[in-house]
Amino acid sequence: MAEKILILGSEGQVGTDLAATLRDKYGKDNVVCSDIKPAIDEKLDLGPYVELNVMDRAALEAVFSEHKPTMVYHLAAMLSATAEKFPRKGWDLNMEGMFSVFDACIDHKVKRVFWPSSIAVFGPNTPRINTPQNCVMDPNTIYGISKLAGERFCEYYYEKYGLDVRSIRYPGLIGWKAKPGGGTTDYAVDIFHQALIQNSYTCFLKEDTGLPMMYMDDAIKATIDITEADPSQIKIRSSYNLSGMSFDPKTLSEEIMRQRPGFTIDYEIDGRQKIAESWPTSIDDSAAKNDWNWKPDYNLETMVAEMLKQLSAMGVGS
Ligand SMILES: NC(=O)c1ccc[n+]([C@@H]2O[C@H](COP(=O)([O-])OP(=O)(O)OC[C@H]3O[C@@H](n4cnc5c(N)ncnc54)[C@H](O)[C@@H]3O)[C@@H](O)[C@H]2O)c1
């Protein structure tokens, strides 16, 4: 049967890239994008778009009935830094949004669902270096708490209702097509915009705050690969550790300086530092490698080169 794909939260950082890749693969009419934001005119030519609040079960039901998706990517969420400002709203969107989507998927016999977790599921007592798949998880942000609870529900819905949910713990994601949506790792995207605009950047994290990161193309590859893997390959039904590269702001700035001489960085630390310090610096993703052949394509050097090239081509800084 031909696949019909529905992306929820398609206008964000991940959804923008994911929609483009899936539309290339499956044809634009077979990928329905949706978001709480109204449609932007120039995007309507790219394929079907529905304005939809994932918290609205009746509206969700209507969209599932009309489009009959076989695969659903549920990306709508409130990210770490924003959810710390609006904890109750963040919890409600991240949990109730997930329940309404999972329930609609069961009602409409959707074959597969992708739901992303995050490195935010780890906490201060988690081993920070090469963080194992299974270890102490004591997140202390509302975002991390909602993602850890969500992971438990992924496994629960699979065991209890047979819903085939696939999930990975995204590290900080670095892409050029869309701006980041209020996460703690946003500096690693902003830094490229400012490098091109003014050849300097003021960073909100300390220079030695190492965090796991990934270039967006790798994240999209992992997202589609895990969702399309044969069910026998998926042995972890909560969420897989996933690793691309790890660096701190100083190391990133040195690579930008190497590729863009004259670039300078200074630091003005804010509340996001505390969140970053509760997260791992590097991740052990051997289960993803073994189970569904995960392998990233980008390292620090190639990611920096690609970000500078693509943002320049978009006219940033000119
Ligand atoms: N970007 C990262 O670095 C990162 C890291 C780890 C995990 N994740 C996870 O990946 C997923 C996508 O993240 P992102 O970076 O694209 O986030 P984002 O904030 O850029 O995009 C989320 C989208 O969801 C939409 N949305 C918000 N509330 C909605 C609602 N009620 N109904 C429908 N749509 C709604 C927003 O308008 C936005 O376009 C999220 O689950 C996030 O937690 C992202």
The ligand as an ORCA input file, in Angstrom:
! r2SCAN-3c Opt
* xyz 0 1
  N      15.566     20.977     18.034
  C      16.248     20.263     18.923
  O      17.437     20.521     19.176
  C      15.570     19.094     19.613
  C      16.326     18.311     20.489
  C      15.709     17.250     21.141
  C      14.382     16.950     20.889
  N      13.649     17.718     20.019
  C      12.238     17.368     19.812
  O      11.943     17.312     18.432
  C      10.589     17.750     18.218
  C      10.583     18.886     17.212
  O      11.408     19.909     17.713
  P      11.693     21.259     16.918
  O      13.065     21.676     17.247
  O      11.263     21.143     15.518
  O      10.694     22.227     17.709
  P      10.100     23.625     17.234
  O       9.690     24.379     18.439
  O      11.016     24.265     16.245
  O       8.791     23.147     16.434
  C       7.656     22.638     17.073
  C       6.447     22.999     16.213
  O       5.283     22.560     16.898
  C       4.270     23.541     16.700
  N       3.269     23.451     17.747
  C       3.325     23.951     19.001
  N       2.193     23.685     19.652
  C       1.382     23.014     18.803
  C       0.080     22.468     18.890
  N      -0.642     22.581     20.017
  N      -0.438     21.836     17.815
  C       0.285     21.733     16.663
  N       1.532     22.229     16.514
  C       2.072     22.869     17.577
  C       5.005     24.873     16.707
  O       4.258     25.881     16.059
  C       6.301     24.509     15.982
  O       6.206     24.805     14.599
  C      10.031     18.125     19.591
  O       9.349     17.025     20.139
  C      11.297     18.386     20.389
  O      11.060     18.174     21.746
  C      14.226     18.784     19.375
*
